[in-house]
Amino acid sequence: MVDFITAFATAGQAIKLVQDLRGIDKAVDAAEYKNKIADLTGALADLKFALIEAKDDLAIKDAEIDRLKKQLQRRAELVEHNGYSYDKGKDGQPKGTPHCPVCEKKNGLLFHLPPPAHGTSTSTCPNCKALYPRLDRFPFDEE
């Protein structure tokens, strides 16, 4: 990842080259002038590349910040009961089925655990396939 320090250093180099160009004596041959112009062009291209990479890095970080904000907001909409996270009902009480704690803790994902399969007493997470004993289930809010 390119950081802003690299971009600023490259910009400083480009500015120094511009100052060198101003100081070139008219009597100096055209080859030296062309060489300085080539150096300046290269420095400006490096600066542009560094700034593009820095912009991309910031966009990635902004997206991660947005994702984490949404995750925190979603967690605020949960209520805990017997070690499991449930959706929070209108009355602030748990509603529906719990979320898989493995998926929640490991990956920050919220998957509702389904009711136990017919003839069994365990629920299986649809994502990670972890097994859970009979769990408390609450009625869903009337919408």
Secondary structure as GFF3:
##gff-version 3
##sequence-region A 1 143
A	DSSP	alpha_helix	4	23	.	.	.	ID=ss1
A	DSSP	alpha_helix	30	76	.	.	.	ID=ss2
A	DSSP	beta_strand	78	81	.	.	.	ID=ss3
A	DSSP	beta_strand	84	88	.	.	.	ID=ss4
A	DSSP	beta_strand	94	95	.	.	.	ID=ss5
A	DSSP	alpha_helix	101	107	.	.	.	ID=ss6
A	DSSP	beta_strand	122	124	.	.	.	ID=ss7
A	DSSP	beta_strand	131	133	.	.	.	ID=ss8
###
